[in-house]
Amino acid sequence: MTPRHLVDVHILLIRGDEVLLSLRRSGDGFDHRWHLPAGKLEADESAAAAAVREAAEEVGVEIDPAALRLVHVAHVTAPGRDSRLGLFFRVEDWRGEPFNREPDKCYALQWFLLGELPDDLIEYSALGLAALNSAEPYSEFGWQG
């Protein structure tokens, strides 16, 4: 079978001038690095449904799909990892207070000022966050040529 690209959904929970990040617990090179709440699109699931599901699973908030705003698409590859498309959704309206629902995958959640993001932010997440201040809807990362 021909290898296929994965599709990830990333949720940019925006509260005023802050964004919520999670400190990954992954046992790989991304352990103890900051990332957006995110997950993989499942079979027979729309991207919006995946974003709503991941937000509920990871940080315990309810999002109306109509509140999702696609701000960026990134096509990403890295040695030893599956290539993927990342869909970055901005959300400013949700129900519930975010909390760490997956302590086996996340050490902590923290709000960061958009202008003062942590140095150890995963590059993939940084692509979507940079799109908040850019009119560029698409980027590529890790591809040669």
C-alpha positions as CSV (number, residue, x, y, z in Angstrom):
1,M,0.0,0.0,0.0
2,T,1.2,3.5,-0.8
3,P,2.2,5.5,2.3
4,R,-0.3,8.3,3.1
5,H,0.1,11.6,4.9
6,L,-1.5,12.0,8.3
7,V,-3.8,14.9,9.1
8,D,-3.3,16.7,12.4
9,V,-5.7,19.2,14.0
10,H,-4.2,21.9,16.3
11,I,-6.3,24.1,18.5
12,L,-5.2,27.6,19.3
13,L,-7.3,28.5,22.3
14,I,-7.0,32.3,22.5
15,R,-7.9,34.2,25.7
16,G,-7.3,37.9,25.1
17,D,-3.6,38.1,24.2
18,E,-2.7,34.6,25.5
19,V,-2.7,31.1,24.0
20,L,-2.9,27.8,25.9
21,L,0.0,25.4,25.4
22,S,0.7,21.9,26.8
23,L,4.0,20.6,28.0
24,R,4.4,17.3,26.2
25,R,5.1,14.0,28.1
26,S,6.1,11.8,25.1
27,G,9.3,9.9,25.9
28,D,10.9,11.1,22.6
29,G,12.7,14.2,21.4
30,F,9.6,16.3,22.0
31,D,9.4,15.4,25.7
32,H,9.3,18.5,27.9
33,R,8.6,20.8,25.0
34,W,5.6,23.1,24.5
35,H,2.9,22.3,22.0
36,L,-0.6,23.3,21.1
37,P,-3.4,20.9,22.0
38,A,-3.6,18.7,19.0
39,G,-4.4,15.2,17.6
40,K,-4.9,13.1,14.6
41,L,-7.9,13.1,12.3
42,E,-9.7,9.7,12.6
43,A,-11.3,7.8,9.8
44,D,-14.8,9.1,8.8
45,E,-14.3,12.2,10.9
46,S,-14.4,15.8,9.6
47,A,-11.5,18.1,10.6
48,A,-13.9,20.3,12.6
49,A,-15.2,17.3,14.5
50,A,-11.6,16.2,15.2
51,A,-10.7,19.6,16.6
52,V,-13.8,19.6,18.8
53,R,-13.0,16.1,20.0
54,E,-9.4,16.8,20.7
55,A,-10.1,19.9,22.7
56,A,-12.5,17.9,24.9
57,E,-10.1,15.0,25.3
58,E,-7.0,17.0,26.0
59,V,-8.1,20.1,27.8
60,G,-11.7,19.4,28.8
61,V,-13.4,22.3,26.9
62,E,-16.5,22.2,24.7
63,I,-16.2,24.0,21.4
64,D,-19.1,24.7,19.0
65,P,-17.7,23.8,15.5
66,A,-19.0,27.1,14.2
67,A,-16.4,28.9,16.5
68,L,-13.5,27.2,14.8
69,R,-11.5,29.5,12.4
70,L,-8.9,27.8,10.2
71,V,-5.8,30.1,10.3
72,H,-3.2,27.9,8.7
73,V,-2.3,24.7,6.9
74,A,1.2,23.3,7.2
75,H,2.7,20.4,5.3
76,V,5.4,18.9,7.5
77,T,8.0,16.1,7.2
78,A,10.9,15.0,9.4
79,P,13.4,12.1,9.2
80,G,11.9,9.0,10.9
81,R,8.4,10.5,11.2
82,D,5.3,10.3,9.1
83,S,4.7,13.3,6.8
84,R,1.5,15.2,7.7
85,L,-0.8,18.1,7.0
86,G,-1.5,20.2,10.1
87,L,-4.7,22.2,10.3
88,F,-4.5,25.1,12.8
89,F,-7.8,26.3,14.2
90,R,-8.2,29.5,16.2
91,V,-10.9,29.4,18.9
92,E,-11.9,32.3,21.1
93,D,-15.1,31.0,22.5
94,W,-15.6,27.7,24.4
95,R,-17.3,26.3,27.4
96,G,-15.4,25.1,30.5
97,E,-12.1,26.0,32.1
98,P,-9.1,24.2,30.4
99,F,-7.4,21.5,32.6
100,N,-5.0,18.7,31.9
101,R,-7.2,15.7,31.0
102,E,-4.2,13.6,29.7
103,P,-1.5,13.6,32.4
104,D,0.0,10.5,30.8
105,K,0.7,12.7,27.7
106,C,1.0,16.1,29.2
107,Y,3.0,17.4,32.2
108,A,1.1,20.7,32.4
109,L,-1.0,23.4,30.7
110,Q,0.0,27.0,30.7
111,W,-1.3,30.3,29.2
112,F,1.4,32.3,27.4
113,L,1.3,35.8,26.0
114,L,1.3,35.6,22.3
115,G,4.3,37.9,22.2
116,E,6.3,35.9,24.8
117,L,6.1,32.3,23.7
118,P,8.6,29.8,25.3
119,D,11.9,29.0,23.6
120,D,11.2,25.3,23.8
121,L,8.1,25.5,21.6
122,I,7.9,22.7,19.1
123,E,8.5,24.1,15.6
124,Y,5.3,22.5,14.2
125,S,3.2,24.5,16.7
126,A,5.2,27.6,16.0
127,L,4.1,27.5,12.3
128,G,0.5,27.9,13.3
129,L,1.1,30.5,15.9
130,A,3.1,32.6,13.5
131,A,0.1,32.5,11.1
132,L,-1.9,34.5,13.6
133,N,0.2,37.5,12.6
134,S,0.5,36.7,8.9
135,A,-1.7,36.5,5.9
136,E,0.1,33.4,4.7
137,P,-2.4,30.5,4.7
138,Y,0.1,27.7,3.9
139,S,3.6,26.7,4.8
140,E,6.0,23.7,4.4
141,F,8.5,22.6,6.9
142,G,11.2,19.9,6.6
143,W,10.9,19.3,2.8
144,Q,14.0,19.4,0.6
145,G,14.0,21.7,-2.5
